[in-house]
Amino acid sequence: MGNFRTLLIWQKAMLLVTQTYNATKLFPKEEIFGLTSQIRRCAVSIPSNIAEGYGRKSNPEFIRFVNIASGSLFELQTQIEIALNVGLLNEVDFKNLYENTRELEIMIVSFRKKLKENL
């Protein structure tokens, strides 16, 4: 399987981290320890958990970490919607982020299914 960097879900998650950081750059300074930090932590958690799970060298462990990454992804979807609702995120950035999270969500579901088939 190579290494975790060859996984499309990891690559897509890394792009999502960059996009998330760029979208939150203009959030007000008073949000740095609030929603800005929370959104960024969720985004970073996704590829980090995929990489950690890969390193466990066990399909059941990998599935567990992919599930954690999936939970972080859902958390991110919720938080960007909150940011939109309170006026921190504009509609265009929200739409781009949300569409990318949905694409990654579909990829993760498919990847997890393949891992389960190989148990």
C-alpha positions in Angstrom: 0.0 0.0 0.0 3.0 2.4 0.0 2.8 4.9 2.8 0.0 7.1 4.1 0.9 10.0 1.8 -0.2 7.9 -1.2 -3.7 7.6 0.2 -6.2 9.8 -1.7 -8.2 10.4 1.5 -5.0 11.7 3.2 -4.1 13.9 0.3 -7.7 15.3 0.1 -7.7 15.9 3.9 -4.4 17.8 3.6 -5.9 20.1 1.0 -8.9 20.6 3.2 -6.5 21.7 6.1 -4.9 24.3 3.8 -8.3 25.5 2.6 -9.6 25.7 6.2 -6.6 27.8 7.4 -7.0 30.1 4.4 -10.7 30.6 5.1 -10.2 31.3 8.8 -7.3 33.8 8.3 -9.7 36.7 8.3 -11.7 35.7 11.4 -11.6 38.3 14.1 -8.7 38.1 16.6 -11.1 37.6 19.5 -12.0 34.2 17.9 -8.4 32.9 17.8 -9.1 30.8 21.0 -12.7 30.1 20.0 -14.1 29.0 16.7 -10.9 29.7 14.7 -8.9 27.3 16.9 -11.7 24.7 17.0 -12.2 24.7 13.2 -8.5 24.4 12.6 -8.0 21.6 15.1 -10.8 19.6 13.5 -9.3 20.0 10.1 -5.9 19.0 11.3 -7.3 16.0 13.1 -8.6 14.4 9.9 -5.3 13.7 8.0 -3.5 13.2 11.3 -5.8 10.3 12.3 -5.6 8.8 8.9 -1.8 8.8 9.1 -1.8 7.5 12.7 -4.2 4.7 11.8 -2.1 3.7 8.8 0.9 3.5 11.1 -0.8 1.0 13.4 -0.4 -1.7 10.7 -3.6 -3.4 11.6 -6.9 -3.1 9.7 -9.1 -3.0 12.9 -6.9 -0.2 14.3 -6.8 1.6 11.0 -10.6 1.5 10.8 -10.8 2.9 14.3 -8.7 5.9 13.4 -10.5 6.4 10.1 -13.7 6.5 12.2 -12.1 9.2 14.4 -11.1 11.1 11.3 -14.7 10.8 10.1 -16.0 12.2 13.4 -13.6 15.2 13.1 -14.9 15.8 9.6 -18.5 15.9 10.8 -17.4 18.2 13.6 -15.8 20.5 11.0 -18.9 20.5 8.9 -20.9 21.7 11.9 -18.4 24.3 12.9 -18.1 25.9 9.5 -21.9 26.1 9.4 -21.8 27.9 12.8 -19.2 30.2 11.4 -21.5 31.0 8.4 -24.5 31.5 10.7 -22.7 34.0 13.0 -21.1 35.9 10.0 -17.5 34.8 10.4 -17.5 32.8 7.1 -18.8 34.1 3.8 -21.2 32.1 1.7 -18.5 31.4 -1.0 -15.9 30.1 1.4 -18.6 28.1 3.3 -19.8 26.5 0.0 -16.3 25.6 -1.1 -15.3 24.1 2.3 -18.6 22.2 2.7 -18.4 20.7 -0.8 -14.9 19.5 -0.1 -15.9 18.0 3.2 -18.8 16.2 1.6 -16.4 14.8 -1.1 -14.0 13.7 1.5 -16.8 12.1 3.5 -17.8 10.0 0.6 -14.2 9.0 0.0 -13.8 8.0 3.7 -17.0 5.9 3.7 -15.8 4.0 0.6 -12.3 3.6 2.0 -13.6 2.3 5.4 -15.8 -0.2 3.5 -12.8 -1.6 1.6 -10.8 -1.9 4.9 -13.7 -3.8 6.5 -13.8 -6.2 3.4 -10.1 -7.0 4.1 -10.6 -8.0 7.7 
